[in-house]
C-alpha cells in the first residue's frame, strides 16, 4: 500500500534561481541580445517542465526489492537488490530510498538511506551486500521514497510498505564439534536406572560392537566389565531423543553464545542418529516452545521459530521448576546455560 505524495519546498534553491533569472533580465535589457533572450525563455520554460514532469514521473515510479536468501548462517553475506522502474521518458538526478533494518529477536533496529539514479524509460538496479553481526530474525523494510525535480525546487516523498525477512542462524560447521558420547552414555544410564531393562526402547539382545553400530546403542556398564564394546539389539527406537533446554539470559552476547552452543550440540547428536528436542521458554504463552528435530533442515526451522519471539520473552527465573511441573515424565536433559559468566552445558535429571 502506498500513501499520497507529499511535497517539500527548497526555498534557497528557488531564491538562487530567481536571482539568476533577474540577472539574465538585467543583462538582456542592457545588451538587447537575442541569445540572452533565448536563455531567459529556456530558464522560464524549464520551471513548469521540471515540476509537472517530475510529479508525473514520480506517480508512475515503482520500487521493488528482493533478498538473495531468507535463511543464512552467521557471517555469510546476502545480496539486497533494489530496482527502480521508471516507465516514463522523464529523468531525475537522484532518488533516496529509506531503509529500516530491525532485529525483532534482539529488539534493536537501524535506519539508513540509499541514493539511486532514475533513468529514463528504464530500470535502475542497485545490489548491496549485507553481512549480519548478530543472530536473529531481521526484517528489512523500504519505508519511503524521495525524489527531487531537475531544478531542485521541490522534494517529493511517499511512504512505502515493502518488507523482507532474513533469519541469521548459528554457524554449526565447527572444526572441533562437541564430543557428545559422554552425554549419550549418561542419558542411557539415567534411563536404565529409572526403568530397569529399558534404554530408550526395548532391548532384545546383547552382542559385541561391529563397525557401523550407533554409539548410543553401546551398553556402557557391560562394556566396562569386558575387553570389547558391547551393544544392545533394539526392537524399536520410538521415543528416543535428547532434550536440550536453552536457558537464555538478557545479555545479547551471552544469549547468542547459548544459542550457538545449543545448535552445535543438537547437530552433533543428530549426526549420531539421535533425534533432538529443543525447549525454549515463551513468557507470552507461559509455556515451553518445543521443537523436535531429526534433520538439519528441521533444526534450522526450529531456530527460525525461536527467533520469531523477542529474547526478553524467552527468559524465566523458574525455568527448572516449570520444566519439572510441565514434563514429569522427562528423566534427563541437557541444559545450555551461563555459569560464572561462561556458557556451558550440563546434564540434569528431572526431579
GIPE-V412626 format. One record per pair of residues at least 12 apart in sequence whose C-alpha atoms are under 8 Angstrom apart, sorted by the first residue. I is the first residue (numbers start at 0). GAP is how many residues later the second one is. Records with the same first field share a line. If there is no record, write none. Layout:
# GIPE-V412626
I = GAP, GAP
This chain:
# GIPE-V412626
0 = 159, 160
1 = 156, 157, 158, 159
2 = 155, 156, 157
3 = 154, 155
4 = 151, 152, 153
5 = 150, 151, 152
6 = 147, 148, 149, 150
7 = 146, 147, 148
8 = 144, 145, 146
9 = 142, 143, 144, 145
10 = 142
12 = 138, 139, 140
13 = 139
20 = 19, 22
23 = 12, 15, 16
24 = 15
46 = 104
49 = 99, 100, 101
50 = 98, 99, 103
52 = 37
53 = 36, 37, 38, 94, 95, 96
54 = 101
56 = 29, 30, 31, 33
57 = 89, 98
59 = 26, 27, 28
60 = 23, 24, 25, 26
61 = 22, 23, 24
62 = 19, 20, 21, 22
63 = 18, 19, 20, 21, 98
64 = 15, 16, 17, 18, 97
65 = 14, 15, 16, 98
66 = 12, 13, 14, 97
67 = 12
68 = 97
69 = 95, 96, 97
70 = 95, 96, 97, 98
71 = 94, 95, 96, 97
72 = 95, 96, 97, 98
73 = 58, 59, 60, 61, 94, 95, 96, 97
74 = 56, 57, 58, 96
75 = 55, 56
76 = 52, 53, 54, 55
77 = 51, 52, 53
78 = 48, 49, 50, 51
79 = 47, 48, 49, 50
80 = 44, 45, 46, 47
81 = 43, 44, 45
82 = 40, 41, 42, 43
83 = 34, 39, 40, 41
84 = 36, 37, 38, 39
85 = 32, 33, 34, 35, 36, 37
86 = 33, 34, 35
87 = 32, 33
88 = 31, 32
89 = 29, 30, 31
90 = 27, 28, 29, 59
91 = 25, 26, 27, 55, 56, 57, 58
92 = 24, 25, 55, 56, 57
93 = 21, 22, 23, 24, 53, 54
94 = 20, 21, 22, 23, 50, 51, 52, 53
95 = 17, 18, 19, 20, 49, 50, 51
96 = 16, 17, 18, 19, 45, 46, 47, 48, 49
97 = 13, 14, 15, 16, 44, 45, 46, 47
98 = 12, 13, 14, 15, 41, 42, 43, 44, 45
99 = 12, 39, 40, 41, 42, 43
100 = 37, 38, 39, 40
101 = 36, 37, 38
102 = 33, 34, 35, 36
103 = 32, 33, 34, 35, 203, 204, 205, 206
104 = 31, 32, 33, 202, 203, 204, 205, 206
105 = 30, 146, 204, 205
106 = 203, 204
131 = 36
133 = 34, 122
134 = 32, 33, 34, 35, 121
135 = 31, 32, 33, 168, 171
136 = 28, 29, 30, 31, 167, 170, 171
137 = 27, 28, 29, 30
138 = 24, 25, 26, 27
139 = 23, 24, 25, 26
140 = 20, 21, 22, 23
141 = 18, 19, 20, 21
142 = 16, 17, 18, 19
143 = 13, 14, 15, 16, 17
144 = 12, 13, 14, 15
145 = 12
166 = 137, 140
168 = 131, 134, 135
169 = 89, 90, 93
170 = 89
171 = 88, 91, 92, 95
172 = 91
173 = 90
176 = 87, 88, 91
177 = 86, 87, 90
178 = 89
179 = 85, 88, 89
180 = 34, 35
182 = 164
183 = 32
184 = 31, 35
185 = 161
186 = 145, 146
187 = 12, 28
189 = 141, 142, 159
190 = 140, 141
193 = 137
199 = 37, 38, 39, 40
200 = 33, 34, 35, 36, 37, 38, 39
201 = 32, 33, 34, 35
202 = 29, 30, 31, 32
203 = 28, 29, 30, 31
204 = 27, 28, 29
205 = 24, 25, 26, 27
206 = 23, 24, 25, 26
207 = 20, 21, 22, 23
208 = 19, 20, 21, 22
212 = 18
213 = 58, 59
214 = 57
215 = 56, 58
216 = 14, 15, 16
217 = 12, 13, 14
218 = 12, 13
239 = 34, 35
240 = 33, 34, 35, 36
241 = 27, 32, 33, 34, 35, 91, 92
242 = 33, 34, 35, 36, 89, 90, 91
243 = 18, 22, 32, 33, 34, 35, 89, 90, 91, 92
244 = 33, 34, 35, 88, 89, 90, 91
245 = 12, 13, 16, 32, 33, 34, 89, 90, 91
246 = 33, 68, 72, 88, 89, 90, 91
247 = 63, 66, 67, 89
248 = 66, 89
249 = 61, 62, 65
253 = 84, 89
256 = 86
257 = 78, 79, 80, 85, 86
260 = 75, 83
261 = 74
262 = 36
265 = 33
266 = 29, 32
269 = 24, 25, 26
272 = 21
273 = 20
274 = 17, 18, 19
275 = 16, 17, 18
276 = 13, 14, 15, 16
277 = 12, 13, 14, 15, 24
278 = 12
279 = 26, 34
280 = 32, 33, 34, 35, 38
281 = 27, 31, 32, 33
282 = 30, 31, 32, 33
283 = 29
288 = 17
322 = 27
323 = 26, 27
327 = 22, 23
329 = 20
330 = 18, 19, 20
331 = 15, 16, 17, 18
332 = 14, 15, 16, 17
333 = 12, 13, 14
334 = 12, 13
